[in-house]
Amino acid sequence: MGSSTSTLDNTVLDECILPPADKTLQNSDEHIQTLLEILLEGSPATLYDILKSLGAKDNNVDNNNENYRHLAKAIAKMTTSNLASSVIWDSEWMLPISTDEMSAKNLANTIVTEVFSALHKVPFSALAQAACHFQSCAITELFVELEAICLKIRRHIGKTNEPKDKYGEALQLIDDNPLASWVISWAVSKPWPPENQPDLSFVLLPIQRLFTDSKLPLIEMLQRLLFLEVIYEEKIESYENFTWTNFDVLERIIGQSPTEVAKMFTDADDSHFRQLCPEDFKTSSPRLSEMSSRWSELAGVVKACCIVYGNSGILDLLSRISKCLIDHRNYYSATAFLTGIQNAKCCPNSLLSSMRLNRSKNKEKTLSELLKFKSYKWDQNVDVHERCANKLYHQLYALATSAFLGAKQCVQQYVIGCSPFADKSPLPDIEKGSQGLAKSIDGNYDMDFFPRGRALQAVKRNGI
């Protein structure tokens, strides 16, 4: 791995940055020690030997040498690499001079951005070790930097005699952001130094929950840990809303054909598109933001699936689902799948060949088909002019979101060429919608793509 070095150590945390570990975690000493041994090892060759030895002890694990090599390389990269950082450790951050002219919202955003820039420097493997109640120098440095940010704000307030009311208002705006809240609350409080450390449980608890599943083989646990790492790298850029993905949708997808999966996503998407109205596009409403977030989250989850489970047959399954979604004009979810595959840099030749073939078709006919959006339904009981306006707004939003929002250049080139043509017969059940499948996901599917070992084996048995 060149000159990269691990930022981990095996010192037990002196101060608790997590709630007390439950009995399941406390009784998993052997598991935890093995995990720590793996997280502290940066050599792919040594990791391969460790993983192969662990896999040989578990009958439920597919003992595929290529899978072990893939996993070993991914873990080695995780344990020796930091995330890309927007600032360097010894940089001097200062509050903008004209904070008196800043609104409370802008002030809050400025502080949140800087706090997450500090968190951005912590390797995910250091967070995994902290979730096991062991310390790392990266966590220590994070606390030092957060305290330094807090002290600078405190000194700025004292020097300028700026009223604290605005900081109190900013604190209310970021009440659900524990790190930024800690910084502001201690910056305006009288006692110093802070009496408690920043709360990292919002990041660490989802990782810790992996280690409390006693039924989960260690190899699968490590795969899930890598899955979380990919999601973490995607989510860390979303300063305001740092939430984690739930993990059960892929369990539903595995046992169904790509056509059935396309129907499931189309029904869920349809229920969200139905809630949009023209005013949403004029005011950047929460509903519009939610649609954007859902698209980005799905793309991130697909990317994680490709990276972690790339040798298991999942990639081909996701590709076939993508093509099925495209065939049935659900460009919202289809391009999220395509973007996730593209961002993982593992787009299969079969998918690329299909897309390039379609690009040669008549573009005018393609665009006409694209704007029909037969997968989405419209209320027939409103005035015809209002219905046309609503339909246009929905179509423009669906086109813009699915084709361009966050999509890489490759996807932008291909999306028009992928759409269906007159010689393709549509599936009536998708165009009519399926209330049964919509109910199975409550009209709001969770972005959950954690396959278990048996589920992955089912994929292979089905030849997917």
Order of alpha helices (4+ residues) and beta strands (2+ residues): beta-alpha-alpha-alpha-alpha-alpha-alpha-beta-alpha-alpha-alpha-alpha-alpha-alpha-alpha-alpha-alpha-alpha-alpha-alpha-alpha-alpha-alpha-alpha-alpha-alpha
